[in-house]
Amino acid sequence: MISFPASTWQSSLKQKSTTRRPRNNSDNSHGRVISTITPRLYLSDLYSARTAGNLERLGITHIVSAVEADVRKDFGDNVTVMHVPIRDDVDVNITQWFDKVVKFIKDALDADEQHKVLVSGTMHVRLA
């Protein structure tokens, strides 16, 4: 089980920070963010996860890709990716993946203190 350093899981989710950049009209990713859940666990939409430089800047070593299409090749060879083939839809039962995803995240974080994990979905609506 993953434990959070805050006194309750609700307060740990309030420790959110973002990687927003200054507004740039030529940058169509404005408004998209990668949210920090804990210092080594992040949440984002697929677009932000695939935007050049984001993974390197944050030091992401592992990704949980919760999208229907297999996009593992989009992240390159420098990260370990777990593909969770689910639609981002309220009718989809995502609970069947919880144990496997938690194990992947826990194993990654326990293996090395430098490892960081990004959980990414289509719009990160169902992931939060």
Contacts in CASP RR format, 6 or more apart in sequence:
PFRMAT RR
TARGET T0000
AUTHOR 0000-0000-0000
METHOD contacts of the structure
MODEL  1
MISFPASTWQSSLKQKSTTRRPRNNSDNSHGRVISTITPRLYLSDLYSAR
TAGNLERLGITHIVSAVEADVRKDFGDNVTVMHVPIRDDVDVNITQWFDK
VVKFIKDALDADEQHKVLVSGTMHVRLA
1 102 0 8 1.000
1 106 0 8 1.000
2 41 0 8 1.000
2 102 0 8 1.000
2 105 0 8 1.000
2 106 0 8 1.000
2 109 0 8 1.000
4 12 0 8 1.000
4 38 0 8 1.000
5 12 0 8 1.000
5 38 0 8 1.000
6 12 0 8 1.000
6 14 0 8 1.000
6 15 0 8 1.000
12 37 0 8 1.000
12 38 0 8 1.000
13 37 0 8 1.000
15 36 0 8 1.000
15 37 0 8 1.000
15 38 0 8 1.000
16 35 0 8 1.000
16 36 0 8 1.000
16 37 0 8 1.000
17 35 0 8 1.000
17 36 0 8 1.000
18 33 0 8 1.000
18 34 0 8 1.000
18 35 0 8 1.000
18 36 0 8 1.000
19 33 0 8 1.000
19 34 0 8 1.000
19 54 0 8 1.000
19 57 0 8 1.000
19 58 0 8 1.000
20 31 0 8 1.000
20 33 0 8 1.000
21 27 0 8 1.000
21 30 0 8 1.000
23 30 0 8 1.000
24 30 0 8 1.000
29 47 0 8 1.000
29 48 0 8 1.000
29 51 0 8 1.000
32 44 0 8 1.000
32 45 0 8 1.000
32 47 0 8 1.000
32 48 0 8 1.000
32 51 0 8 1.000
33 44 0 8 1.000
33 48 0 8 1.000
34 42 0 8 1.000
34 43 0 8 1.000
34 44 0 8 1.000
34 48 0 8 1.000
34 49 0 8 1.000
34 54 0 8 1.000
34 58 0 8 1.000
34 118 0 8 1.000
35 42 0 8 1.000
35 43 0 8 1.000
35 44 0 8 1.000
35 124 0 8 1.000
36 42 0 8 1.000
37 43 0 8 1.000
40 109 0 8 1.000
40 115 0 8 1.000
40 116 0 8 1.000
40 117 0 8 1.000
41 105 0 8 1.000
41 109 0 8 1.000
41 116 0 8 1.000
41 117 0 8 1.000
41 119 0 8 1.000
42 58 0 8 1.000
42 60 0 8 1.000
42 116 0 8 1.000
42 117 0 8 1.000
42 118 0 8 1.000
42 119 0 8 1.000
43 118 0 8 1.000
43 119 0 8 1.000
43 120 0 8 1.000
43 124 0 8 1.000
43 127 0 8 1.000
43 128 0 8 1.000
44 54 0 8 1.000
44 118 0 8 1.000
44 119 0 8 1.000
44 120 0 8 1.000
44 121 0 8 1.000
44 124 0 8 1.000
45 120 0 8 1.000
45 121 0 8 1.000
45 122 0 8 1.000
45 123 0 8 1.000
45 124 0 8 1.000
46 65 0 8 1.000
46 67 0 8 1.000
46 71 0 8 1.000
46 120 0 8 1.000
46 121 0 8 1.000
46 122 0 8 1.000
46 123 0 8 1.000
48 54 0 8 1.000
48 120 0 8 1.000
49 55 0 8 1.000
49 63 0 8 1.000
49 65 0 8 1.000
49 75 0 8 1.000
49 118 0 8 1.000
49 120 0 8 1.000
49 121 0 8 1.000
50 71 0 8 1.000
50 74 0 8 1.000
50 75 0 8 1.000
54 60 0 8 1.000
55 63 0 8 1.000
55 75 0 8 1.000
55 78 0 8 1.000
55 79 0 8 1.000
55 118 0 8 1.000
56 78 0 8 1.000
58 116 0 8 1.000
58 118 0 8 1.000
59 116 0 8 1.000
60 79 0 8 1.000
60 116 0 8 1.000
60 117 0 8 1.000
60 118 0 8 1.000
61 78 0 8 1.000
61 79 0 8 1.000
61 80 0 8 1.000
61 108 0 8 1.000
61 112 0 8 1.000
61 114 0 8 1.000
61 115 0 8 1.000
61 116 0 8 1.000
61 117 0 8 1.000
62 79 0 8 1.000
62 80 0 8 1.000
62 81 0 8 1.000
62 82 0 8 1.000
62 104 0 8 1.000
62 105 0 8 1.000
62 108 0 8 1.000
62 115 0 8 1.000
62 116 0 8 1.000
62 117 0 8 1.000
62 118 0 8 1.000
63 75 0 8 1.000
63 79 0 8 1.000
63 80 0 8 1.000
63 81 0 8 1.000
63 82 0 8 1.000
63 117 0 8 1.000
63 118 0 8 1.000
63 119 0 8 1.000
63 120 0 8 1.000
64 81 0 8 1.000
64 82 0 8 1.000
64 84 0 8 1.000
64 101 0 8 1.000
64 104 0 8 1.000
64 105 0 8 1.000
64 117 0 8 1.000
64 118 0 8 1.000
64 119 0 8 1.000
64 120 0 8 1.000
65 71 0 8 1.000
65 72 0 8 1.000
65 75 0 8 1.000
65 81 0 8 1.000
65 82 0 8 1.000
65 83 0 8 1.000
65 84 0 8 1.000
65 120 0 8 1.000
65 121 0 8 1.000
66 84 0 8 1.000
66 86 0 8 1.000
66 88 0 8 1.000
66 94 0 8 1.000
66 97 0 8 1.000
66 101 0 8 1.000
66 119 0 8 1.000
66 120 0 8 1.000
66 121 0 8 1.000
66 122 0 8 1.000
66 126 0 8 1.000
66 127 0 8 1.000
67 84 0 8 1.000
67 85 0 8 1.000
67 86 0 8 1.000
67 88 0 8 1.000
67 120 0 8 1.000
67 121 0 8 1.000
67 122 0 8 1.000
68 85 0 8 1.000
68 86 0 8 1.000
68 87 0 8 1.000
68 88 0 8 1.000
68 122 0 8 1.000
69 85 0 8 1.000
70 83 0 8 1.000
70 85 0 8 1.000
71 83 0 8 1.000
72 81 0 8 1.000
72 83 0 8 1.000
75 81 0 8 1.000
80 108 0 8 1.000
82 100 0 8 1.000
82 101 0 8 1.000
82 104 0 8 1.000
84 97 0 8 1.000
84 100 0 8 1.000
84 101 0 8 1.000
86 92 0 8 1.000
86 94 0 8 1.000
86 97 0 8 1.000
88 121 0 8 1.000
88 122 0 8 1.000
88 123 0 8 1.000
88 125 0 8 1.000
88 126 0 8 1.000
89 126 0 8 1.000
90 126 0 8 1.000
92 126 0 8 1.000
94 126 0 8 1.000
101 119 0 8 1.000
104 117 0 8 1.000
105 117 0 8 1.000
105 119 0 8 1.000
108 115 0 8 1.000
108 117 0 8 1.000
109 115 0 8 1.000
109 117 0 8 1.000
119 127 0 8 1.000
120 127 0 8 1.000
121 127 0 8 1.000
END
